[in-house]
Amino acid sequence: MLQEFKEFAMKGNVVDLAVGVIIGAAFGKIVESLVGDIFMPIIGSIVGGLDFSNYFIGLSSAVTAPSLAEAKKQGAVLAYGNFLTIAINFAIIAFILFLIIKAVNRLKKKEEAKPAAAAETPPDVKLLGEIRDLLAGRQARV
């Protein structure tokens, strides 16, 4: 059983998946920082200096706190500001992945076009083919 697990874990797909998950987690942290530390403060300043992370609606009358962290301690809240931040994170990640996939597809098209150009027969090979054909025609006459 241990040997089977080792074979499974060392397959290329599993290792590739693990690398993808690790890079994805790191990429997620970068995008989270980009949105939280760069985009959201700019958007917040445009809409009046408000911080999206503190946008919430208290779901009970006991919630009177001005900040989300304190409001969560008082009772149930609908934290739609966090949702907005996560939605922007998703949009940025989706757009970046779209650009990456578009670039990879462009590279694949270029690689596919190269063999078509290389499929043309070189002149020396054409000459050897003609000589072969002439010799075959000569032997047929003899």
N, C-alpha and C positions, 0 to 999 in steps of 0.2 A: 504494500500500500504506500509506503514511504517512497519507493522508487517511482511508482505511478504519479504521485504528487510532484516529485522532482521533475519528471518528464513534462507534466502539464505546466508547471510553473516556469520552466525554461523554454517553452515554445516561444517562437518569435512574436506571435500575436499577444500573448500575455505580457511579455516584457514591453512591447510597443504600447500596449494599453496603459501599463503602469507609468511609463514615461509621459504619455499623453495626459494622464490624470495629474501628475505632479506639475507638469508645465501649465496645465489648465488652472490649477490652484494658484500658482504663482501669477499667472496672467490675470486671474480674477482679483487678486490683491492689488495689482497695478491699476486695473480699471477702477476698482473701488476707491483707491486713493485719488486717481484722476478725477473721478466724479465728485467724491466727498471733499477733496481739498482744493480743487481747481474750478470745476464747472459749477457746482452748487453755490459756492460763495459768489460767483459772478452772476448767476441767475438770481440769487437772493438779493444782491445789491440792485439789480435791475427792477425787481418787483417791490423794492422798498426796504431793503436791508434785513429781510426776514430770513430765518434759518428754517429750511424745510424739515429738518429733523424734529422740530418742536411743533409741527402742525398735527393737531390731534383733536378729537372730539370725545369728551367724556361721556360715557354711556350710563352714568348714574349721577345723581345730584351730589354725591359725596366727593366727586372729583372737582376740585377748585384750584389746583396747582397751576402755575404758569408754564412749567416745563414738563416735558414728557416723562422724564425719569421720576419726578415727584408725583405726577399724575398716576403713573402705573402703580405706585405704592398706595395710592388712595382708592383705586378701584379699576374697573374695566374701562379701557380707552380704545378708540378707533384711531390708530396712528397712521393716517393717510400720508403724512409727510415722508415716513420711511418707505412707504409703497412707491411714492413718486421717485425717490432716490434710487430704489431698486429697479424701477421701470426704466429710468435713464441709463443705469448700468447695463441693463439688458440690451437696450437699443444701441449703445456704443459697442458692446461686445459683438452683437449681431452684424453691425456695419463693418467692423474690423475683420471679422471672419469672412464676410462677403468679399471684401477687398483681397484678402489672402487667397480665397478660393478662385477668385477671378484671375489673379496673377498666376496661380498654379496652372489653371486651365490654359492661359496664354502660353506658358512655357511648354505645356504638353503639345499644343498645336504646332509650335515651332519645331519641337523634336520630331513630330510626325511628318512634317514637311521636309525635313532634312533627308530621310531615307529615300523619299520619292526622287529627289534630285540626284542622290547617289546611285540610284538604280540604272542610270544611263550607262551604257557599256563604254569603257575606255577605248581610245583609238587602237591601241596595240592588241587588245582582245578582239576588236572587230577585224583587224588585219589578219590575225591568226585564224579567225573563223572563215574569212574569204579564202585563205590558202587551203584550209581543210576542204572547203567546198570544191575548189578547183582540182585538188588531188583526187577527191571522190569522183568528180566528173571524168577525170582522165582515166581512172581505173575502170570506170563503167564502159569506156570506149575500147579498152584493150581487151 
